[in-house]
Amino acid sequence: MKSDFVALASRLFLAALAVAGCGVPVQPGPAAGDADIEVVEATIADLQTALRKGRSSCRRIVEAYLARIEAYDQPSGLNAVSMLNPRALERADEIDARLAAGNRLGPLFCAPLLVKDNFDTHDLPTTGGSIVLENNLPPDDAFMVRRLREADAIVLAKTNMAEWAFSPRRTESSTRGITANAYALDRVPAGSSGGTASGVAASFGVAGMGTDTGNSIRGPSSHLALFGIRSTIGLTSRDGVIPLAFDRDIAGPMTRTVEDGARIFDVVAGHDPADRATEPGKREADYTTFLDPNGLRGARLGVLRALAEPEFSDAEILAVFEAALRDLAAAGAEIVDPVIVPNFEAHLEADPYCPRFRYDVYQYFLSLGDRAPLVDVMEAHESGRASPYTGPAFEFYGTAPHAVPPEEWPEPCPFYLEHPLRRAFHGDVLAAMDAAGVDALLYPSWTHPPAHLDRPREEYEGDNSQLVSPATGMPAVTVPMGYSRGTLPAGLQILGRRYAEGTLIRIAYAYEQATGHRRAPALFPPLAPAPTPAPPSG
């Protein structure tokens, strides 16, 4: 297959980059079981407690994650990791030295993170899943990456993604090929942040970062039993992230626990002058204060039945959703069922999408200055090196001009909520919530199980994440609600008012603590401890 050949070529190229100190592909790592703490399903707090108590070092923790990547990623066919950061161990040593000296450390110290390969990293190539960008070494970090490093997190690796974030169905790139689902290697992790999702689920890092234009944080998080958050447009910066549609794009954490998601979100949320959509003074002082195990008591939650109808849903997932509603009620929530959004079908049919990808990527290339590998993203399509499935998307986006703002097109596309259709959709959702007196709306993140890896188009059904949050700009989270077919994760989606991320974290955390649905994928167990060397014979 062409994708196999291209992935091999990319690995060879990245191996050459290692000599120059850039990103390196997966290489044999340290011995297994060398962290003095089991990293499978470990939280940020678990790692930091082990460090503070002297049970491990940051170096040994990073080595343990590298060992898991080396042992499992390519050998299993998961294919979640695109490149490793060759400076990760050096960064770990710096943290160990500061810890030993009693120096103050950031809130995410020694948190090894997996970062989707559309976030700019000054020390690693940023490809967006396109081999045409294999030489793209940005001059600085994306806003969120900079915040994470300032908080003493470690960028452990970049992860595979759907090329240019084009596909919500499958994670396939011309740089690394196809990523599988960590719970079933013959299933998709969804797209486009599938590399981060499968990598975090398999404990290749303590947590990860993804992006979401319509589905791509919440969809893969749902398929991999993770917590994922799509925040309000205006609360978080997209600066330094290769765009798909700047008036819909969001970046944020994908984590195995709500607590870790809140800890990371607290670091990355906030105003950034480089992102014109962000608004100052909108973030909470501390999102971790919403981690209340009793947070469902007194909550009023509405069921958006239009996205959980039996005739359009898998029976097992619908049964899991009904069980989730009962669990929420048992934990103290009042369930309002149904909540009806006025003109809902008309809003979905209107689909106020602006095909601005070509223009937005042109702006991204301008931000790279002299280092920009392209001027017009259509050059990637014309090169003939893109994954074949990207052709229709390029043709769709290629009809728009690359250097003219969408607001100035012959048929203007107003930005974000200046668009009258989006404003009307947001208004009707908000009116329905206000009329019902609910704090949030509930529905399945997907109403169908993950598609088989070789049938991503044919079995692409039930992607609810695309339908409300992106167009309205409202925040939504997904949290594990159980499994279908015994092992395939399903996610509960919780949609809130703009800038109500704290409320969503509170609801998700209390539900997670009451149910404990998250379990590790059986295909990626802890590594066996390294054998103890025999004493010398006398």
C-alpha positions in Angstrom: 0.0 0.0 0.0 1.1 3.5 -0.7 0.4 4.6 2.9 2.7 1.8 4.1 5.5 3.0 1.8 5.0 6.6 2.8 5.0 5.8 6.5 8.3 3.9 6.1 9.8 6.8 4.2 8.7 9.2 6.9 10.2 7.0 9.6 13.5 6.9 7.8 13.4 10.7 7.4 12.6 11.3 11.0 15.5 9.0 12.0 17.8 11.3 10.0 16.3 14.3 11.9 17.4 12.7 15.2 20.9 13.5 14.2 19.9 17.2 14.0 18.1 17.0 17.4 14.6 17.0 15.9 11.8 14.4 16.3 12.8 10.8 16.3 10.7 7.8 15.5 10.0 5.0 18.0 13.3 3.4 19.0 14.1 0.6 21.4 13.6 2.0 24.9 14.7 1.2 28.4 13.9 -2.0 30.3 10.3 -2.6 31.4 9.2 -2.1 34.9 11.9 0.4 35.7 9.8 3.3 37.1 9.2 2.0 40.7 5.5 2.9 40.0 3.1 1.2 37.6 2.3 3.8 34.9 -0.7 1.9 33.5 -3.7 4.0 34.3 -1.6 6.2 36.5 -2.8 9.8 37.0 -0.8 13.0 37.2 -1.3 13.0 41.0 0.0 9.4 41.2 3.2 10.3 39.4 3.8 13.4 41.4 3.1 11.6 44.7 5.7 8.9 43.8 8.2 11.7 43.0 7.6 13.6 46.2 7.9 10.5 48.3 11.1 9.4 46.6 9.6 6.2 45.2 10.7 7.1 41.6 12.4 9.7 39.5 11.0 11.7 36.6 13.6 10.0 34.4 12.4 6.5 35.4 8.8 7.5 34.8 9.5 8.8 31.3 11.6 5.7 30.6 8.6 3.5 31.6 6.3 5.3 29.1 9.0 5.0 26.4 9.3 1.3 27.1 5.5 0.8 26.6 5.6 2.7 23.3 8.5 0.6 22.1 7.0 -2.7 23.3 3.4 -2.1 22.0 2.9 0.7 19.5 4.3 -0.7 16.3 4.4 -4.4 17.3 0.7 -4.5 18.1 -0.3 -2.4 15.0 -1.8 0.3 17.2 0.3 2.9 15.4 -0.6 5.8 17.7 2.8 7.6 18.0 4.3 9.6 15.1 7.6 10.6 16.7 9.3 10.7 20.1 10.8 13.8 21.6 14.6 13.1 22.0 14.8 15.8 24.7 12.2 14.2 26.9 14.7 12.4 29.2 16.8 15.6 29.3 13.8 17.5 30.5 13.0 14.8 33.0 16.6 15.1 34.4 16.1 18.8 34.8 12.9 18.3 36.8 14.6 15.7 39.0 17.4 18.2 39.7 14.9 20.9 40.6 13.0 18.5 42.8 16.1 17.5 44.6 17.1 21.1 45.1 13.7 21.9 46.6 12.9 24.4 43.8 9.3 25.3 43.0 7.8 23.3 40.2 4.8 23.9 38.0 1.4 22.2 38.5 2.0 19.6 35.8 5.6 18.7 36.7 6.7 15.4 35.2 3.5 14.8 33.3 4.6 13.0 30.1 2.1 14.1 27.4 1.1 12.9 24.0 0.5 15.8 21.6 -1.4 15.6 18.4 0.8 16.4 15.4 -1.0 19.6 14.4 0.3 21.5 17.5 3.4 23.6 16.8 6.4 22.4 18.7 9.7 24.4 18.3 11.7 21.2 18.9 9.8 18.7 16.8 8.3 18.8 13.3 4.6 19.6 13.0 3.1 17.8 10.0 -0.7 17.9 10.4 -0.5 14.3 9.2 0.8 15.4 5.8 4.2 14.1 4.5 4.4 17.4 2.5 5.1 19.1 5.9 7.7 16.6 7.0 10.3 19.4 7.2 8.0 21.8 9.0 9.9 22.9 12.1 7.9 25.8 13.6 9.8 28.8 15.1 8.0 28.5 18.4 5.4 26.5 20.4 1.7 26.7 20.1 0.1 28.7 22.9 -1.1 25.6 24.7 2.2 23.8 24.3 4.0 26.7 25.7 1.6 26.8 28.7 2.1 23.1 29.3 5.9 23.4 29.2 5.8 26.4 31.6 3.8 24.2 33.9 6.7 21.6 33.8 4.8 19.0 31.7 6.9 17.0 29.3 6.1 16.7 25.6 6.9 13.0 25.3 5.7 12.4 21.7 3.6 13.6 18.8 0.7 11.4 17.8 -0.8 10.3 14.5 -3.9 12.1 13.2 -6.2 12.1 10.2 -4.4 14.0 7.5 -5.2 17.8 7.8 -7.8 16.7 10.3 -10.1 15.9 7.4 -11.7 12.7 8.7 -13.9 12.2 11.8 -14.2 8.5 10.8 -10.7 7.1 10.7 -7.2 8.3 11.8 -5.0 7.9 8.7 -2.1 10.1 7.5 0.5 10.0 4.8 3.2 10.4 7.5 2.3 7.4 9.7 -0.5 5.4 8.1 -3.5 4.1 10.0 -4.1 4.1 13.8 -6.2 1.4 15.4 -8.5 1.4 18.4 -6.7 0.2 21.6 -9.8 -1.7 22.7 -10.1 -3.6 19.4 -7.4 -3.4 16.8 -9.9 -4.1 14.0 -11.9 -1.0 14.9 -11.3 2.7 14.4 -10.5 5.2 17.2 -12.5 7.7 15.1 -10.7 10.8 13.8 -8.9 13.1 13.7 -7.3 12.8 17.2 -7.2 9.0 17.1 -3.5 8.8 17.8 -3.8 10.8 21.0 -6.9 8.8 22.0 -5.4 5.3 21.5 -2.1 6.3 22.9 -3.6 7.7 26.1 -5.9 4.8 26.5 -3.0 2.4 26.2 -1.0 4.4 28.8 1.7 5.6 26.4 1.6 8.9 28.3 -0.2 10.1 31.3 -2.5 12.3 29.2 -2.7 13.9 25.8 -3.8 16.9 23.7 -6.1 16.9 20.7 -8.2 19.2 18.5 -11.9 19.3 17.8 -13.5 21.0 14.8 -16.6 18.9 14.9 -15.8 15.6 16.6 -12.1 15.1 17.0 -11.6 15.4 20.7 -15.0 14.0 21.9 -15.4 11.3 19.2 -12.1 9.6 19.8 -12.4 10.1 23.6 -15.8 8.3 23.5 -14.4 5.4 21.5 -11.4 5.1 23.9 -13.1 5.5 27.3 -11.5 8.9 27.9 -12.6 12.3 29.2 -12.5 14.9 26.5 -13.5 18.5 26.5 -14.4 20.9 23.7 -14.4 24.3 25.3 -16.3 27.5 24.4 -14.9 29.2 21.4 -13.4 32.3 23.0 -12.1 30.6 26.2 -9.0 28.8 24.7 -6.4 29.8 22.2 -5.8 28.0 18.9 -2.6 29.9 18.1 0.0 27.6 16.6 -2.4 24.8 15.8 -2.8 23.9 12.1 -6.4 24.8 11.4 -9.3 23.1 9.7 -12.0 25.8 10.2 -10.9 28.6 12.5 -14.4 29.5 13.4 -15.0 26.0 14.8 -11.6 24.7 15.8 -10.9 24.0 19.5 -7.9 22.4 21.2 -7.7 20.7 24.6 -7.0 17.7 26.8 -7.9 14.1 26.4 -7.4 12.2 29.6 -8.2 8.9 31.4 -9.7 10.8 34.4 -11.8 14.0 34.7 -9.3 15.2 37.4 -6.4 15.1 35.0 -8.5 16.8 32.3 -9.4 19.6 34.7 -5.8 20.0 35.8 -4.5 20.3 32.2 -7.5 22.5 31.2 -6.7 24.9 34.1 -3.2 25.4 32.6 -4.2 25.9 29.0 -7.4 28.0 29.3 -7.3 31.7 29.0 -7.1 34.8 26.8 -4.4 35.0 24.1 -4.0 38.2 22.0 -2.7 36.0 19.1 -6.2 34.4 18.8 -8.8 37.0 17.9 -11.6 34.9 19.1 -10.5 34.6 22.7 -12.0 37.0 25.3 -10.3 38.2 28.4 -11.7 37.7 31.9 -13.8 34.6 30.9 -11.9 31.8 32.6 -12.5 30.5 36.1 -9.9 31.1 38.7 -9.2 27.4 39.1 -11.1 24.6 37.3 -9.9 22.0 39.7 -12.2 23.5 42.4 -15.1 21.9 40.4 -13.9 18.4 41.2 -16.7 17.7 43.6 -17.8 14.0 44.1 -21.2 15.3 45.2 -21.5 17.6 42.3 -24.7 15.9 41.0 -26.8 16.7 44.0 -29.3 19.3 43.0 -28.2 19.4 39.4 -31.0 19.6 36.7 -30.0 17.8 33.5 -32.0 17.6 30.3 -32.1 14.8 27.9 -31.8 15.8 24.2 -33.9 12.9 23.0 -33.5 14.0 19.4 -30.0 12.6 19.5 -31.0 9.3 21.2 -33.8 8.0 19.2 -34.2 4.2 19.0 -34.7 4.0 15.3 -31.3 5.8 14.7 -29.3 4.2 17.6 -27.6 1.0 18.3 -29.7 -0.9 20.9 -26.8 -1.7 23.2 -25.5 1.9 23.3 -29.0 3.2 23.9 -29.3 0.8 26.8 -26.0 2.0 28.2 -27.3 5.6 27.9 -30.5 4.8 29.7 -28.4 3.2 32.5 -26.3 6.4 32.6 -29.5 8.5 33.1 -30.5 6.2 36.0 -27.0 6.5 37.6 -27.1 10.3 37.3 -30.4 10.3 39.1 -29.2 8.0 41.8 -26.3 10.3 42.4 -28.6 13.2 43.1 -29.4 14.8 39.7 -32.9 15.6 38.5 -33.4 14.4 35.0 -35.7 16.4 32.7 -36.7 14.1 29.8 -37.1 15.2 27.1 -35.8 18.7 26.4 -37.0 19.9 23.0 -34.9 22.4 21.1 -37.1 24.6 18.8 -36.4 24.2 15.1 -33.8 21.5 15.9 -34.1 19.6 12.6 -34.1 22.8 10.6 -30.9 23.9 12.4 -29.2 20.6 11.6 -30.3 20.8 8.0 -29.0 24.4 7.7 -25.5 23.3 8.6 -23.9 26.8 8.8 -20.4 25.5 7.8 -17.9 27.9 6.3 -15.3 26.1 4.0 -12.5 28.4 5.1 -9.8 25.7 5.4 -7.7 27.0 2.5 -7.7 30.5 3.8 -7.0 29.5 7.4 -4.0 27.3 6.5 -2.7 30.2 4.4 -2.8 32.3 7.6 -1.0 29.5 9.5 1.8 29.4 6.9 2.2 33.2 7.1 2.7 32.7 10.9 5.7 30.5 10.2 7.5 33.3 8.4 10.5 32.2 6.3 10.1 28.7 7.6 6.8 28.1 5.9 7.0 25.0 3.7 4.1 26.1 1.4 2.1 29.2 0.5 -1.1 27.5 -0.6 -2.3 24.2 1.0 -3.5 23.1 -2.4 0.1 22.5 -3.2 -0.1 19.5 -0.9 -2.9 18.1 -2.9 -1.2 18.8 -6.2 2.0 17.1 -5.1 0.3 13.7 -5.4 1.8 12.7 -2.0 -1.4 13.0 0.1 -3.4 10.0 1.3 -6.0 9.1 -1.4 -9.0 9.7 0.8 -8.1 13.4 1.2 -8.9 14.1 -2.5 -12.6 14.9 -2.1 -11.9 17.2 0.8 -9.2 19.1 -1.1 -11.6 19.5 -4.0 -14.3 20.8 -1.7 -12.1 23.3 0.0 -10.1 24.2 -3.1 -12.9 26.2 -4.7 -12.5 29.0 -2.1 -9.7 31.6 -2.5 -6.7 31.1 -0.3 -5.8 34.8 0.4 -9.3 36.4 0.7 -11.0 36.5 4.2 -14.3 34.5 4.2 -16.1 37.7 5.3 -15.1 39.2 2.0 -16.1 36.4 -0.3 -18.8 37.0 -3.0 -21.1 35.1 -0.7 -19.7 36.2 2.7 -19.2 33.8 5.5 -19.5 35.8 8.7 -17.1 34.8 11.5 -18.3 32.6 14.4 -21.6 33.8 16.1 -21.8 36.8 13.8 -23.2 34.2 11.4 -27.0 34.5 11.6 -27.7 30.8 11.3 -25.3 29.9 14.1 -26.6 32.7 16.3 -30.2 31.4 15.8 -29.2 27.8 16.6 -27.4 29.0 19.8 -30.4 31.0 20.7 -32.8 28.1 20.4 -30.6 25.7 22.4 -30.2 28.3 25.1 -33.9 29.1 25.2 -34.7 25.3 25.5 -32.3 25.0 28.4 -33.7 28.1 30.1 -37.3 27.0 29.7 -36.5 23.6 31.2 -34.3 25.1 33.9 -31.5 22.7 33.2 -27.7 23.1 33.8 -26.7 20.9 30.9 -28.0 18.7 28.1 -27.3 14.9 27.8 -27.0 12.6 24.8 -24.7 9.8 23.7 -21.4 11.0 22.1 -21.9 8.2 19.5 -25.1 6.2 19.0 -23.2 3.4 17.3 -20.0 1.5 18.2 -16.7 2.2 16.6 -16.6 1.2 12.9 -14.4 -1.6 11.7 -11.0 -0.4 10.5 -11.6 -1.5 6.9 -15.1 0.0 6.7 -14.8 3.5 8.1 -17.2 5.1 5.6 -19.8 2.3 5.4 -20.1 2.0 9.2 -19.9 5.7 10.0 -23.0 6.3 12.0 -24.2 8.1 15.1 -21.6 10.9 15.4 -23.5 13.2 17.6 -20.5 15.4 18.4 -20.8 17.1 15.0 -24.3 18.4 15.6 -24.7 21.0 18.3 -21.5 22.2 20.0 -19.5 23.3 16.9 -22.2 25.4 15.3 -23.4 27.0 18.5 -20.0 27.5 20.1 -21.2 25.9 23.3 -18.9 23.7 25.3 -19.3 19.9 25.6 -17.5 17.1 27.4 -17.6 13.4 27.0 -17.0 10.9 29.8 -17.1 7.1 29.8 -20.6 5.7 30.4 -20.0 2.0 29.7 -19.3 -0.5 26.9 -21.2 -2.2 24.1 -20.2 -5.7 22.9 -18.5 -6.1 26.2 -15.4 -4.2 25.4 -16.2 -1.3 23.0 -16.3 2.0 25.0 -19.3 4.4 24.8 -19.3 8.0 25.9 -21.9 10.3 27.6 -21.9 13.8 26.2 -22.7 16.8 28.4 -23.4 20.1 26.7 -23.5 23.4 28.6 -23.9 27.1 28.3 -21.1 29.2 27.0 -18.2 29.6 29.5 -19.8 27.0 31.8 -16.9 24.6 31.6 -16.7 24.4 35.4 -20.3 23.1 35.6 -19.5 20.5 33.0 -16.4 19.3 34.9 -18.4 19.1 38.1 -21.1 17.0 36.5 -18.7 14.7 34.6 -16.5 14.3 37.7 -19.4 13.4 40.0 -20.7 10.9 37.4 -17.3 9.4 36.9 -16.8 9.0 40.7 -20.2 7.4 41.1 -19.8 4.9 38.3 -16.1 4.2 37.6 -16.7 3.0 34.1 -13.1 3.5 32.9 -11.0 0.4 32.5 -7.7 -0.2 30.8 -7.7 -2.0 27.4 -6.8 -5.6 27.9 -4.5 -5.6 24.9 -1.9 -3.4 26.6 -1.2 -4.8 30.1 1.7 -3.7 32.4 5.1 -4.7 31.1 6.9 -7.5 33.0 9.5 -6.2 35.3 13.1 -6.3 34.0 14.9 -9.4 35.3 17.2 -8.8 38.2 20.8 -9.6 37.2 22.3 -12.7 38.8 25.0 -12.1 41.4 28.5 -12.9 40.1 29.6 -16.4 40.9 32.5 -17.0 43.1 
